[in-house]
Amino acid sequence: MPESAALAKFDSIVKAFSSTDRIALCHDLDADGVCSGAITFNAIRLLRGRAPDLVITQAYKTVELLPASIGLLRKNKIEKLVVVDFAFDQKPESILAAEKIVSQILVIDHHKQYGFAGSEKTFIIKPQDFSAIEPSRYPTAKLAYDLFSRHAPLAEFSWLACVGLIGDAQEKQEQWQSFFREATARHNCTLGELRSVADIISAVEVLEPSKLGSLLLFLAGSKPPKDVLQSEFAPYAKALEKKVDALLEEFEKKKEIFEDAGLVWFEFGADTNIKSAVINKVSHNRYPQKTAIFVQDKGDGFVSF
């Protein structure tokens, strides 16, 4: 879809949001997904004068709507669904299941395109549709912020876009530096504080994912980032840090390094979904020039890579 056509289609969809619509928002569970959800929550509220009728925080990370989520759409008589930060186009059968219930689906996502051509009911917009920036370097929190800022005053929530950028390891990308400077000045905060917010979201995702929906609503309603650092969610970051440090000690003892392949391999057991928090520290800080593969056994008959 040509650049102008993609943006024009997005514009026509969001400008048609009405106070009488039944709108649901579904988001991914990591820092970028939670922040893009909070930004989109406020954009919908500003565009139509009230918040989404339903926020769906799924039980685990996936690129499809779980049966429970489909049930919530039906139970709440949802007419329009907005999905942020997961590649819904990777599971077209899930899109078709949702289309049987809702009249319109808007997907805002920054992952690769999976060849879903769209439909009469579903429109997917990604950075590839209007930007030359590599999609993996344009996290959905910033993407949603930029798209919705065309129609709603979102500067109050620019810090959330920064947290999403940090959560997807884009803090050092040159194209975002002026945005970081403007946001930290506007909200009287530091990059360190924004990193801490990202850490808190990641910790809740690992240790208490059932609270991610409450955390999203808290982020959507909070003004300065300092509110998050003093909230009931903050202690999770310290708790996760202790678990990560312990696992890093195990990593140093059990890791396998294959120099010819540029590969770092580590197998471990843990009952929480902690591998992403650990591998980020390894790949970013210890072996940035190698491929790191972690294999986690959660004791449930499956291993995850």
C-alpha positions as CSV (number, residue, x, y, z in Angstrom):
1,M,0.0,0.0,0.0
2,P,1.5,3.4,-1.0
3,E,2.6,5.6,1.9
4,S,-0.2,8.2,1.6
5,A,-2.8,5.4,1.2
6,A,-1.7,3.6,4.4
7,L,-1.8,6.8,6.5
8,A,-5.0,7.9,4.9
9,K,-6.7,4.6,5.8
10,F,-5.4,4.8,9.4
11,D,-6.7,8.4,9.6
12,S,-10.1,7.5,8.4
13,I,-10.4,4.6,10.9
14,V,-9.4,6.5,14.0
15,K,-11.3,9.7,13.1
16,A,-14.5,7.6,12.9
17,F,-14.1,6.3,16.5
18,S,-17.3,7.3,18.2
19,S,-18.5,7.5,21.8
20,T,-21.2,5.0,20.9
21,D,-18.8,2.4,19.6
22,R,-18.0,-0.6,21.7
23,I,-14.1,-0.6,21.4
24,A,-11.7,-3.1,22.8
25,L,-7.9,-2.8,23.1
26,C,-5.6,-5.8,23.1
27,H,-1.8,-5.5,23.7
28,D,1.4,-7.5,23.9
29,L,2.9,-8.2,27.4
30,D,6.4,-6.7,27.3
31,A,7.4,-3.1,28.0
32,D,6.7,-2.0,24.4
33,G,3.4,-3.8,24.3
34,V,2.3,-2.3,27.7
35,C,3.4,1.2,26.8
36,S,1.9,1.1,23.3
37,G,-1.3,-0.1,25.0
38,A,-1.3,2.8,27.5
39,I,-0.7,5.3,24.7
40,T,-3.4,3.8,22.5
41,F,-5.8,3.7,25.6
42,N,-5.3,7.5,26.0
43,A,-5.5,8.2,22.2
44,I,-8.9,6.4,22.0
45,R,-10.1,8.3,25.2
46,L,-9.1,11.6,23.7
47,L,-10.5,10.9,20.2
48,R,-14.0,9.9,21.3
49,G,-14.3,11.3,24.8
50,R,-14.1,8.1,26.8
51,A,-11.8,5.2,27.4
52,P,-12.0,1.8,25.6
53,D,-14.8,-0.4,26.8
54,L,-12.5,-3.3,27.3
55,V,-8.8,-3.9,27.7
56,I,-7.6,-7.4,27.0
57,T,-4.4,-8.5,28.7
58,Q,-3.9,-12.1,27.6
59,A,-2.6,-14.9,29.9
60,Y,0.6,-15.3,28.0
61,K,2.6,-13.9,25.1
62,T,1.3,-15.0,21.7
63,V,0.5,-13.6,18.3
64,E,-3.2,-14.7,18.3
65,L,-6.3,-14.0,20.3
66,L,-6.8,-16.8,22.8
67,P,-10.2,-18.4,23.2
68,A,-10.8,-16.5,26.4
69,S,-10.2,-13.2,24.5
70,I,-12.6,-14.2,21.8
71,G,-15.1,-14.9,24.5
72,L,-14.6,-11.4,26.0
73,L,-15.2,-9.8,22.6
74,R,-18.5,-11.6,22.3
75,K,-19.5,-11.1,26.0
76,N,-18.9,-7.4,25.9
77,K,-20.5,-6.9,22.5
78,I,-17.4,-5.3,21.0
79,E,-17.7,-3.7,17.6
80,K,-14.2,-2.4,17.0
81,L,-10.9,-4.1,18.1
82,V,-7.5,-2.4,18.3
83,V,-4.5,-4.7,18.6
84,V,-1.0,-3.3,19.4
85,D,2.5,-4.8,19.2
86,F,1.9,-8.4,18.1
87,A,2.1,-9.8,14.6
88,F,-1.6,-10.6,14.3
89,D,-1.1,-11.2,10.6
90,Q,1.0,-14.3,11.5
91,K,-2.2,-16.0,12.5
92,P,-4.9,-15.1,9.9
93,E,-7.2,-17.8,11.3
94,S,-7.3,-15.8,14.6
95,I,-8.1,-12.6,12.6
96,L,-11.0,-14.5,10.9
97,A,-12.3,-15.7,14.3
98,A,-12.4,-12.1,15.6
99,E,-14.0,-10.8,12.4
100,K,-17.0,-13.1,13.1
101,I,-17.7,-10.9,16.2
102,V,-16.4,-7.4,15.5
103,S,-17.1,-5.1,12.5
104,Q,-13.6,-3.6,12.4
105,I,-10.0,-4.5,13.4
106,L,-7.1,-2.1,13.5
107,V,-3.6,-3.6,14.1
108,I,-0.6,-1.4,14.9
109,D,2.6,-3.4,14.9
110,H,6.3,-3.1,14.1
111,H,7.2,-6.7,13.3
112,K,7.8,-8.2,9.8
113,Q,4.9,-8.5,7.4
114,Y,3.5,-12.0,7.0
115,G,1.7,-11.5,3.7
116,F,-1.8,-11.0,5.1
117,A,-3.4,-8.8,2.4
118,G,-6.0,-7.3,4.8
119,S,-9.7,-7.6,4.4
120,E,-12.8,-5.5,4.4
121,K,-12.8,-5.6,8.2
122,T,-9.1,-5.7,9.1
123,F,-6.4,-3.0,8.5
124,I,-2.8,-3.6,9.6
125,I,-0.4,-0.7,9.7
126,K,3.4,-1.2,10.2
127,P,6.4,1.1,9.7
128,Q,7.1,-0.5,6.4
129,D,3.9,1.2,5.1
130,F,5.1,4.7,5.5
131,S,8.7,4.9,6.9
132,A,12.2,4.0,5.8
133,I,13.1,3.1,9.4
134,E,13.9,-0.6,9.9
135,P,10.7,-2.0,11.6
136,S,12.6,-3.6,14.4
137,R,14.0,-0.2,15.3
138,Y,10.6,1.5,15.4
139,P,8.9,-0.1,18.4
140,T,5.1,0.0,18.6
141,A,4.9,2.5,21.5
142,K,6.7,5.1,19.3
143,L,4.7,4.0,16.3
144,A,1.4,4.4,18.0
145,Y,2.5,7.7,19.5
146,D,3.4,9.1,16.1
147,L,0.3,7.8,14.4
148,F,-2.2,8.9,17.0
149,S,-0.4,12.3,17.5
150,R,-1.8,13.2,14.0
151,H,-5.2,13.4,15.7
152,A,-4.8,13.8,19.4
153,P,-2.5,15.8,21.8
154,L,-0.3,13.1,23.2
155,A,2.8,15.0,24.4
156,E,1.8,14.3,28.0
157,F,2.5,10.6,27.2
158,S,5.8,11.0,25.3
159,W,7.7,9.4,28.2
160,L,5.7,6.2,27.6
161,A,6.9,6.1,24.0
162,C,10.5,6.4,25.4
163,V,10.0,3.5,27.8
164,G,8.8,1.4,24.9
165,L,11.9,2.3,22.9
166,I,14.1,1.4,25.8
167,G,12.2,-1.9,26.3
168,D,13.0,-2.9,22.7
169,A,16.6,-1.8,23.1
170,Q,16.4,1.3,20.9
171,E,17.7,3.8,23.4
172,K,21.0,4.4,21.5
173,Q,19.5,4.7,18.0
174,E,20.5,8.0,16.6
175,Q,17.0,8.7,15.1
176,W,15.4,8.8,18.5
177,Q,17.9,10.9,20.4
178,S,16.1,14.3,19.9
179,F,12.8,12.6,21.0
180,F,14.5,11.3,24.2
181,R,15.9,14.8,25.0
182,E,12.5,16.5,24.4
183,A,10.6,13.9,26.5
184,T,13.0,13.9,29.5
185,A,13.0,17.7,29.5
186,R,9.2,17.9,29.3
187,H,8.6,15.4,32.1
188,N,11.5,16.4,34.3
189,C,12.9,12.9,34.4
190,T,16.2,11.1,33.5
191,L,16.9,8.3,31.1
192,G,17.8,6.2,34.2
193,E,14.3,6.7,35.6
194,L,12.8,5.7,32.2
195,R,15.0,2.6,32.2
196,S,13.7,1.8,35.7
197,V,10.1,2.0,34.5
198,A,11.0,-0.4,31.7
199,D,12.6,-2.8,34.2
200,I,9.4,-2.6,36.4
201,I,7.2,-3.6,33.5
202,S,9.5,-6.5,32.5
203,A,9.6,-7.6,36.1
204,V,5.8,-7.7,36.4
205,E,5.6,-9.6,33.1
206,V,7.9,-12.3,34.5
207,L,6.8,-12.5,38.1
208,E,3.2,-11.4,38.2
209,P,1.8,-11.3,34.6
210,S,-1.8,-11.3,36.0
211,K,-1.1,-7.7,37.1
212,L,-0.1,-6.4,33.7
213,G,-3.6,-5.1,33.0
214,S,-3.6,-3.1,36.2
215,L,-0.2,-1.8,35.4
216,L,-1.2,-0.6,32.0
217,L,-4.1,1.3,33.4
218,F,-1.8,2.8,36.1
219,L,0.6,3.9,33.4
220,A,-2.1,5.4,31.3
221,G,-3.3,7.5,34.2
222,S,0.0,8.5,35.8
223,K,1.6,11.8,35.0
224,P,5.3,11.8,35.8
225,P,7.4,8.6,35.5
226,K,8.3,9.1,39.2
227,D,4.8,7.9,40.0
228,V,5.7,4.5,38.7
229,L,9.0,4.3,40.6
230,Q,7.0,4.9,43.9
231,S,4.1,2.6,43.0
232,E,3.1,-0.8,44.3
233,F,4.7,-2.3,41.1
234,A,8.2,-1.0,41.8
235,P,9.3,-3.8,44.2
236,Y,9.0,-6.4,41.4
237,A,12.1,-5.0,39.7
238,K,14.3,-5.7,42.7
239,A,12.8,-9.1,43.1
240,L,13.5,-10.0,39.5
241,E,17.0,-8.5,39.7
242,K,17.9,-11.0,42.4
243,K,16.6,-13.9,40.3
244,V,18.4,-12.7,37.2
245,D,21.7,-12.3,39.1
246,A,21.4,-15.8,40.4
247,L,20.8,-17.1,36.9
248,L,23.7,-15.1,35.5
249,E,26.0,-16.9,38.0
250,E,24.6,-20.2,36.8
251,F,25.2,-19.0,33.2
252,E,28.8,-18.3,33.8
253,K,29.3,-21.8,35.1
254,K,27.3,-23.7,32.5
255,K,27.4,-21.7,29.3
256,E,28.8,-23.2,26.1
257,I,30.6,-21.0,23.6
258,F,31.2,-22.1,20.0
259,E,33.7,-19.6,18.7
260,D,33.6,-20.7,15.1
261,A,29.8,-20.3,14.9
262,G,29.8,-17.1,17.1
263,L,27.3,-18.9,19.3
264,V,26.6,-18.8,23.1
265,W,24.4,-21.6,24.3
266,F,22.9,-22.0,27.8
267,E,20.3,-24.5,29.1
268,F,18.6,-24.0,32.5
269,G,15.5,-24.7,34.5
270,A,13.1,-22.1,35.9
271,D,9.4,-21.9,36.6
272,T,8.9,-18.3,35.6
273,N,9.3,-16.9,32.1
274,I,12.6,-15.3,32.9
275,K,14.7,-16.1,29.9
276,S,14.1,-12.8,28.1
277,A,15.2,-10.8,31.1
278,V,18.4,-12.8,31.4
279,I,19.3,-13.1,27.7
280,N,19.0,-9.3,27.2
281,K,21.7,-8.8,29.7
282,V,23.9,-11.4,28.1
283,S,23.4,-10.3,24.5
284,H,23.6,-6.6,25.2
285,N,26.3,-6.4,27.8
286,R,28.4,-9.6,27.7
287,Y,28.3,-11.0,24.1
288,P,27.0,-8.3,21.8
289,Q,28.8,-9.7,18.8
290,K,27.6,-13.3,19.2
291,T,24.3,-15.1,18.8
292,A,23.0,-16.1,22.2
293,I,20.5,-19.0,22.5
294,F,18.9,-19.9,25.8
295,V,16.9,-23.1,26.4
296,Q,14.5,-22.9,29.3
297,D,12.8,-25.9,30.9
298,K,9.8,-24.8,33.0
299,G,9.1,-28.4,34.2
300,D,5.8,-28.6,32.3
301,G,7.0,-31.0,29.6
302,F,8.1,-28.3,27.2
303,V,11.3,-26.3,26.6
304,S,11.3,-22.8,25.1
305,F,14.1,-21.2,23.1
